[in-house]
């Protein structure tokens, strides 16, 4: 009979007779993972990755061939027509993004050493680290040796001894082997030496403070997408490094200047200060200018914020490290504008500029895996947690960006610094001797980051609703409402939220709301209702959250509504009154009163800059007016030091 099986058929268990093996290969190398199994009838295969949650597309054969792009785990499920299944062993496809130029063209998978360990000369009590790496199919096994003797507990690519002593001196090498052969690294000497001078004290910060600004919804210029995610993700990473972070979106020029003033006041002697900006910008005569969301069309230096002035203010606070990171364009515009008057910086040896792009060039943002990101910030976030000198981190960012085919020939990172010590953003905070300043700084910082407390509301119908809050940025608050208990006479309860005064949800526009919603999902919340409260820096009075409860009365079947209000005061940065700038200080530091003409212009309007072929994705804001000028398109390079030291 069709579809039936003979009664004498013996159904045997599925047995995997050969499991796949782990491999270690270069980026983009072709890899085949194989599994062999025996069982009754036809066997079906399905490969999985990412913790068995994701099926590999077209991975339905016993052999899976892929182009290795990143390190991932794989497993194969084998099943028969009797609904029996077994899984293979998990295997790792490890991808080393290092030089593969020496890999033979006819390489068959035997161990091939990609990096050798380096000689070390260290002091007693310090950490000893030796590293090596090798490609191999199967992935090689590691065994370290000292003076020809195997170190039985050292069987990975990294040999690490936390506190080295004299007995750890000697000659080290590592054996790397798989089923196809064995290779040995070059031997290296490790010397444990006593220094006549005490080792230098570990570099520390008395505190770490960061201001992050992302401008995207411009009144008179093309809108951007990426600052939403860029500022949020970078802020989270900086918090992991111990920074106090204030993150703000969509600021006017006055709001930017006030936020920067308050940021500067948080800095002090020994503090690490970091300023990050994502948005439209340009360069004029060696100075960098940030375009606020209310900048007119066309704009001049007097409508923007000068970056070099920010650095000067940071330095005047005697910081131990001053870092400015700019994910913005540096096209040369407004050659007829007057320069900002900035006195030269003292040679303190602690400043770092990280530019997303080089002079007279654009910075780009792209859609990457369903989210918008600035290309510079994408690679910055990849490396920023590393405990390395900050300039070395930026060099890695530069190298990664240089390999990105999307912007080859269009964008290249530029690093300028005066760093005389190997300071890292990951350096520890040591507050000894600075506790008074720390307490004052802590109070000021908390003012811009304090969340309203969670509230539980009991309605007359005996329904209990919880209202809680989360900060996506220092000026974007999200209110959540969740029905905790329902009353004895209620059903179909629905909660809605609104605010008094009403705050515009600037992220409800096309393409923006999805990314903001994804940030809420990261917080693992599942409320019945949410309300985004944006642009809190504009709030001049206490905010009231109106909670409306809609329900059906069980007896009357009528739809009814009850309301309550929660006064949350001035949350987050609203309490800082960014709309009210100290104009006494502002008058002393206004942008643009340098009394030196940069050339003759035919009109008072600033010149037009040319739009590029990738304009929808670039971070430049075009000035509409075009002016003929009498000088060339190669402006004289001036920075703050040029006004006191003639060349």
C-alpha positions in Angstrom: 0.0 0.0 0.0 1.4 3.4 -1.0 3.0 5.3 1.9 3.3 2.3 4.2 6.5 0.4 5.2 7.0 -3.4 5.3 6.4 -4.7 8.8 9.8 -6.4 8.8 11.7 -3.1 8.4 14.2 -2.6 11.2 14.5 1.1 12.2 18.0 1.7 13.4 19.2 4.7 15.4 21.0 7.5 13.6 24.7 7.3 14.3 27.2 10.1 13.3 30.3 8.3 12.2 32.3 11.4 11.4 31.8 14.8 13.1 32.9 18.1 11.6 36.1 19.6 12.8 37.0 23.1 13.9 39.2 25.2 11.6 41.2 28.4 11.8 41.4 30.4 8.5 42.0 33.8 7.1 39.2 36.2 6.3 37.2 35.2 3.2 38.7 31.7 3.0 36.6 28.9 1.5 35.8 26.3 4.2 33.9 23.0 3.9 32.5 21.5 7.1 31.5 17.8 6.7 29.4 15.4 8.7 28.8 11.7 8.0 26.0 9.7 9.5 24.3 6.3 9.1 20.6 5.4 9.7 17.5 3.9 8.1 16.3 5.3 4.9 17.1 8.8 3.6 18.8 11.1 6.0 18.2 14.9 6.0 20.7 17.5 7.1 20.4 21.1 8.5 23.3 23.3 9.6 22.8 25.9 12.3 24.9 28.8 13.6 24.6 31.4 16.4 23.7 29.0 19.2 21.5 26.8 17.1 19.0 29.7 16.7 19.7 30.5 13.1 19.5 28.1 10.2 22.3 28.4 7.6 20.7 29.3 4.3 21.0 26.3 1.9 22.8 24.4 4.6 20.9 21.2 3.9 23.7 18.9 2.7 26.2 16.8 4.6 28.9 19.1 3.4 28.6 22.9 4.1 30.8 25.2 2.1 31.1 28.8 3.3 33.3 31.9 2.9 34.5 32.6 6.4 33.9 36.2 7.3 33.9 36.1 11.1 34.4 33.6 13.9 31.2 31.6 14.4 30.1 28.2 15.9 28.3 25.6 13.7 26.4 22.4 14.4 24.5 20.0 12.1 21.2 18.3 12.8 20.7 14.9 11.1 17.1 13.5 11.0 15.4 10.6 9.2 11.8 10.0 8.0 10.8 8.5 11.4 11.3 11.8 13.2 14.5 10.7 14.9 17.3 13.2 14.9 20.8 13.7 16.4 23.2 16.6 16.4 26.8 16.7 15.5 29.5 18.2 17.8 29.7 21.9 17.9 32.7 23.3 15.9 34.2 26.7 15.6 35.2 28.4 12.4 37.8 30.8 13.8 38.7 33.7 11.5 42.0 35.6 12.0 42.0 39.0 10.4 45.8 39.2 10.0 48.3 39.1 7.2 47.9 35.9 5.1 50.4 36.9 2.4 52.7 34.0 3.2 49.9 31.3 2.9 50.8 28.9 0.1 48.5 29.0 -2.9 48.1 25.2 -2.7 47.6 25.2 1.1 45.8 22.0 2.2 45.2 22.9 5.8 48.5 22.0 7.5 49.4 24.4 10.3 50.7 27.7 8.9 52.1 30.2 11.4 50.6 33.7 10.9 52.2 35.4 13.9 55.3 34.5 16.0 55.8 35.5 19.7 58.1 38.5 20.4 61.0 38.7 22.8 60.2 40.2 26.2 62.3 42.1 28.8 60.2 42.8 31.8 60.5 43.5 35.5 59.7 41.0 38.3 56.1 41.1 39.4 54.8 42.3 36.0 52.6 40.4 33.6 54.3 38.2 30.9 52.3 37.7 27.7 53.5 35.8 24.7 51.2 35.3 21.7 51.2 33.3 18.5 48.6 32.3 15.9 48.4 29.8 13.1 45.9 28.8 10.4 44.9 25.2 10.1 42.2 22.8 8.9 41.6 21.2 11.4 42.4 24.1 13.8 45.8 23.6 15.3 46.5 22.6 18.9 49.0 24.7 20.9 51.7 23.6 23.3 54.2 26.0 24.8 57.7 25.1 25.8 60.3 26.8 28.0 63.9 25.8 27.7 62.8 22.7 25.8 60.4 21.5 28.5 56.6 21.5 27.8 54.5 23.8 30.0 51.6 21.4 30.6 49.0 24.1 31.4 49.9 26.4 28.5 47.8 25.1 25.5 46.4 28.2 23.8 47.6 30.9 21.5 48.3 33.2 24.4 50.8 32.4 27.2 50.1 34.6 30.2 51.7 34.7 33.6 50.2 37.4 35.9 53.3 38.0 38.1 56.5 36.9 36.4 59.5 36.0 38.6 63.2 35.1 37.8 62.3 31.5 37.2 60.2 32.5 34.3 63.2 33.7 32.3 64.3 31.5 29.4 63.7 30.6 25.8 60.1 30.1 24.8 58.6 28.6 21.7 55.3 27.0 20.7 54.3 23.8 18.8 51.3 24.0 16.6 49.9 20.8 15.2 46.9 19.1 13.6 46.4 15.8 11.7 48.3 17.2 8.7 51.5 18.2 10.4 53.3 20.2 13.1 55.0 23.6 13.0 57.2 25.4 15.5 57.3 29.1 16.2 60.6 31.0 16.3 62.2 30.8 19.7 62.2 34.0 21.7 64.0 35.0 24.9 62.2 36.3 28.0 64.4 38.2 30.4 63.2 39.1 33.9 65.4 42.0 34.9 65.5 44.2 37.9 65.6 47.9 37.2 67.8 50.4 39.1 64.9 52.8 38.8 61.4 52.1 40.2 58.9 51.3 37.4 56.8 54.2 36.3 53.5 54.6 38.1 50.5 53.3 36.3 48.6 56.1 34.4 45.3 56.9 36.0 42.5 59.5 35.7 40.9 61.4 38.6 37.6 61.0 36.8 36.3 60.5 33.2 33.7 62.7 31.6 32.3 62.5 28.0 29.9 64.7 26.1 28.3 63.2 23.0 26.3 65.3 20.6 24.4 63.9 17.5 22.6 66.3 15.2 20.3 64.7 12.6 17.0 66.6 12.1 18.2 69.8 10.5 15.8 72.7 9.7 17.5 73.9 6.6 19.9 71.0 5.6 19.6 67.3 4.7 18.6 65.1 7.5 20.9 62.3 8.8 20.1 58.9 10.1 23.2 57.4 11.8 23.7 59.7 14.8 20.8 58.0 16.6 22.6 54.7 16.9 26.1 56.1 16.8 25.6 58.2 19.9 23.7 55.5 21.8 26.2 52.7 21.2 29.3 54.8 21.8 27.7 56.1 25.0 27.2 52.6 26.3 30.8 51.6 25.5 32.2 54.7 27.2 30.2 53.9 30.3 31.8 50.5 30.3 35.2 52.3 30.4 34.1 54.3 33.5 33.1 57.5 31.8 30.3 59.8 33.1 28.4 60.3 29.8 26.0 63.0 28.8 24.5 62.2 25.3 22.3 64.7 23.5 20.5 64.7 20.1 19.4 67.6 17.9 20.8 70.8 19.5 20.5 74.4 18.4 23.7 76.5 18.4 22.8 78.1 21.8 22.0 74.6 23.2 25.3 73.2 21.9 27.3 76.1 23.4 25.5 75.8 26.8 26.0 72.0 26.9 29.7 72.4 26.1 30.1 75.1 28.8 28.5 72.7 31.4 30.7 69.8 30.1 33.8 72.0 30.5 32.8 72.8 34.1 32.8 69.0 34.8 36.5 68.8 33.9 39.3 69.4 36.3 43.0 68.6 36.9 43.7 65.0 36.2 40.3 64.3 34.5 40.0 62.5 31.2 37.7 64.6 29.0 36.2 63.3 25.7 34.0 65.2 23.3 32.3 63.4 20.4 30.2 64.9 17.6 28.2 63.3 14.8 26.4 65.5 12.3 27.0 68.1 9.6 30.3 70.0 9.7 33.0 71.7 7.6 36.5 73.1 7.7 37.6 76.6 7.2 41.3 77.7 7.2 42.4 74.7 9.4 39.5 75.2 11.9 36.6 72.7 12.2 33.1 73.9 12.6 30.0 71.9 13.8 26.6 72.8 12.2 23.7 73.1 14.7 20.2 71.9 13.7 19.0 75.5 13.5 21.8 76.7 11.2 20.5 78.9 8.4 21.0 78.4 4.7 23.6 79.6 3.9 25.6 79.6 7.2 28.8 81.1 8.3 31.3 80.5 11.2 29.1 82.7 13.4 26.2 80.2 13.0 28.4 77.2 14.0 30.5 75.9 16.9 34.3 76.0 16.6 36.0 72.7 17.6 39.4 74.2 18.4 37.7 76.5 20.9 36.3 73.4 22.7 39.8 71.9 22.9 41.2 75.2 24.3 38.5 75.2 27.0 39.2 71.6 27.9 42.9 72.4 28.2 42.3 75.4 30.4 40.8 73.0 33.0 44.2 71.1 33.2 42.8 67.8 32.1 45.2 64.8 32.0 43.7 63.8 28.6 41.6 65.8 26.2 40.1 63.8 23.3 37.9 65.1 20.5 36.3 62.7 18.0 34.5 64.1 15.0 32.4 62.0 12.7 31.6 64.8 10.3 32.7 66.3 7.0 35.8 68.5 6.6 35.0 70.1 3.2 36.5 73.6 2.8 33.7 76.2 2.9 33.1 79.8 3.9 36.5 81.0 2.8 35.3 84.6 3.2 34.3 84.2 6.9 36.4 85.6 9.7 38.3 83.2 11.9 37.5 82.6 15.5 39.9 84.3 17.9 41.6 81.6 19.8 44.8 81.9 21.8 47.4 79.2 21.4 47.4 76.0 23.4 50.2 75.4 25.9 52.4 72.4 25.0 50.9 70.1 27.6 51.2 67.0 25.6 47.8 65.5 26.2 45.5 66.4 23.3 44.1 64.0 20.7 41.9 64.7 17.7 40.3 61.8 15.8 38.8 62.9 12.5 36.5 60.6 10.5 38.0 62.0 7.3 40.9 64.0 6.0 41.0 67.7 5.0 38.6 68.8 2.3 36.8 65.4 2.3 33.5 64.0 3.3 32.4 61.5 6.0 29.8 59.0 5.1 27.1 57.0 6.8 25.6 53.7 5.6 22.9 51.2 6.2 24.7 48.3 8.0 22.7 45.2 8.9 19.4 47.1 9.1 20.7 50.0 11.1 22.2 53.3 10.1 25.8 53.9 11.2 28.6 56.4 10.5 31.5 54.4 9.0 34.0 56.0 11.3 32.0 55.4 14.4 31.3 51.8 13.3 35.0 51.0 13.5 35.6 53.2 16.5 33.0 51.2 18.5 34.8 48.0 17.5 38.1 49.0 19.1 37.3 51.6 21.8 37.2 49.2 24.7 40.8 48.0 24.1 43.2 49.0 26.9 45.7 50.6 24.5 47.1 54.1 24.0 44.2 56.1 22.6 46.2 56.9 19.4 46.9 53.2 18.8 43.1 52.6 19.0 42.5 55.3 16.4 45.2 53.8 14.2 43.3 50.5 14.2 40.1 52.4 13.3 42.0 54.0 10.5 43.2 50.6 9.2 39.8 49.0 9.3 38.2 52.0 7.6 40.9 51.9 4.9 39.9 48.3 4.1 36.2 49.1 3.7 35.4 49.0 0.0 32.3 51.3 0.4 34.5 54.4 0.9 37.8 53.5 -0.8 39.2 56.7 -2.2 36.5 58.8 -0.5 37.2 58.8 3.2 40.3 58.3 5.3 40.8 58.8 9.1 43.2 61.5 10.3 44.7 61.6 13.7 46.4 64.6 15.3 47.9 64.5 18.7 50.5 65.8 21.2 50.3 62.8 23.5 53.5 62.3 25.4 52.3 59.5 27.6 50.7 56.2 26.7 47.3 57.2 28.1 44.3 54.9 27.3 40.6 55.5 27.6 40.6 52.3 29.7 42.9 53.7 32.3 41.5 53.2 35.8 40.1 56.1 37.9 41.9 57.0 41.1 40.2 59.6 43.2 42.7 59.8 46.1 43.3 63.5 46.9 40.4 64.6 44.7 37.3 63.5 46.6 36.0 67.1 47.1 36.1 67.8 43.4 34.6 64.4 42.7 31.6 65.0 44.9 30.9 68.3 43.2 31.3 66.8 39.8 29.1 63.9 40.8 26.3 66.2 41.8 26.5 68.2 38.6 26.6 65.0 36.4 23.7 63.4 38.3 21.6 66.5 37.6 21.7 65.8 33.8 21.1 62.1 34.2 18.6 61.7 37.1 15.5 59.6 36.1 12.1 60.2 37.6 11.2 57.5 40.1 8.9 54.6 39.3 5.3 55.2 40.2 2.4 52.8 41.1 -1.1 54.3 40.5 -4.3 52.8 41.9 -7.3 53.8 39.9 -10.9 53.9 41.4 -11.8 50.7 39.5 -9.0 49.0 41.5 -6.7 48.6 38.5 -3.1 49.2 39.3 -0.7 50.7 36.7 3.0 51.1 37.0 4.7 54.0 35.3 8.5 53.7 34.9 11.1 55.6 32.9 14.3 54.9 30.9 16.8 57.3 29.3 17.8 56.6 25.7 19.9 59.9 25.8 20.3 62.6 28.3 17.5 64.6 26.5 15.3 61.7 25.4 13.2 60.0 28.0 10.9 57.1 27.5 7.9 56.5 29.8 6.5 53.0 30.2 3.0 52.1 31.5 2.2 48.5 32.5 -1.0 47.2 34.0 0.1 45.3 37.1 -3.3 44.1 38.5 -6.9 44.3 37.1 -9.9 45.2 39.2 -12.8 42.8 39.9 -15.1 44.6 37.6 -12.8 45.5 34.7 -11.7 43.8 31.5 -9.9 44.7 28.3 -7.7 47.3 30.0 -5.8 49.6 27.8 -3.3 52.3 29.0 -2.3 55.4 27.0 0.2 58.1 27.9 0.6 61.7 27.1 2.6 64.6 28.4 1.9 68.2 29.5 3.4 70.1 27.8 3.3 68.0 24.6 6.8 67.1 23.4 7.3 66.4 19.7 8.5 62.9 18.9 11.2 63.8 16.4 11.9 60.1 15.8 8.4 59.2 14.6 9.3 60.2 11.0 9.8 57.6 8.3 12.7 55.2 9.0 13.5 56.6 12.5 10.9 55.0 14.7 12.1 51.5 14.0 15.7 52.2 15.2 14.4 53.9 18.3 12.1 50.9 19.0 15.1 48.6 18.6 16.9 50.6 21.4 13.9 49.9 23.7 14.1 46.2 23.0 17.7 46.3 24.2 16.3 47.3 27.6 14.3 44.0 27.9 11.1 45.9 28.6 7.7 44.8 27.5 5.2 47.5 28.6 1.6 48.0 27.6 2.3 51.5 26.4 5.3 53.7 25.8 5.8 57.4 25.3 8.9 59.0 23.9 9.7 62.5 25.2 12.3 64.2 23.0 14.2 67.5 23.2 14.0 67.8 26.9 16.6 70.6 26.8 13.7 72.8 25.6 11.5 72.1 28.7 11.0 75.2 30.8 8.4 74.0 33.3 7.7 70.8 35.2 6.4 67.9 33.0 3.3 66.0 33.8 2.6 62.5 32.5 -1.1 61.9 32.0 -2.1 58.3 32.4 -5.4 57.3 30.8 -6.9 53.9 31.7 -9.6 52.6 29.3 -11.5 49.5 30.3 -14.8 47.7 29.9 -17.0 47.4 33.0 -17.9 43.7 33.4 -21.5 44.4 34.5 -22.6 47.3 32.3 -20.4 46.3 29.4 -19.7 50.0 28.9 -16.4 51.4 27.9 -15.0 53.7 30.6 -12.0 55.9 31.1 -10.2 57.0 34.2 -7.2 59.4 34.3 -4.4 60.2 36.7 -1.4 62.6 36.4 2.2 62.2 37.5 4.4 65.3 38.0 7.9 64.2 37.1 9.5 67.7 37.4 12.3 68.5 35.0 13.9 65.1 34.1 17.4 64.5 32.8 19.0 67.4 31.1 15.9 69.6 31.4 17.1 70.6 34.8 20.2 72.0 33.3 18.4 74.8 31.4 20.4 74.5 28.2 18.1 77.2 26.7 19.4 79.7 29.2 23.1 80.3 28.4 25.5 82.4 30.5 25.7 85.3 28.0 28.3 87.0 30.1 30.7 84.1 29.5 29.3 83.7 26.0 30.2 87.3 25.1 33.8 86.7 26.1 34.0 83.6 24.0 31.8 84.3 21.1 32.6 82.5 17.8 34.2 84.7 15.3 35.6 88.2 16.2 39.1 87.8 14.7 39.9 91.0 13.0 41.9 89.7 10.1 40.4 89.5 6.6 41.0 86.3 4.8 40.6 87.8 1.3 38.3 90.0 -0.8 34.9 88.7 -1.6 32.3 90.0 -4.1 29.4 89.5 -1.8 28.5 89.1 1.9 27.1 85.7 1.4 29.2 82.5 1.9 30.3 80.4 -1.1 28.7 77.3 -2.3 30.3 74.0 -1.9 29.9 71.2 -4.4 27.7 68.2 -3.7 29.1 64.8 -4.3 27.7 61.7 -6.0 26.9 60.1 -2.6 25.2 63.2 -1.2 22.3 61.4 0.5 24.8 59.6 2.7 27.3 62.3 3.4 27.6 64.4 6.5 28.0 67.7 4.8 25.5 70.5 4.8 25.5 72.5 1.5 25.6 76.3 1.6 23.3 77.5 -1.1 24.9 80.8 -2.1 27.9 80.7 -4.5 30.5 83.5 -4.3 33.5 84.1 -6.5 36.6 84.6 -4.4 40.0 86.0 -5.2 42.1 83.2 -3.7 42.6 79.6 -4.7 40.7 76.6 -3.4 43.7 75.7 -1.2 43.2 77.7 2.0 46.1 78.5 4.2 46.3 75.9 7.0 45.9 77.7 10.4 45.4 76.1 13.7 45.4 77.8 17.1 49.3 77.7 17.3 49.7 79.7 14.1 48.6 82.9 15.7 51.6 83.1 18.0 54.4 81.1 16.3 55.3 82.4 12.8 56.6 79.7 10.5 
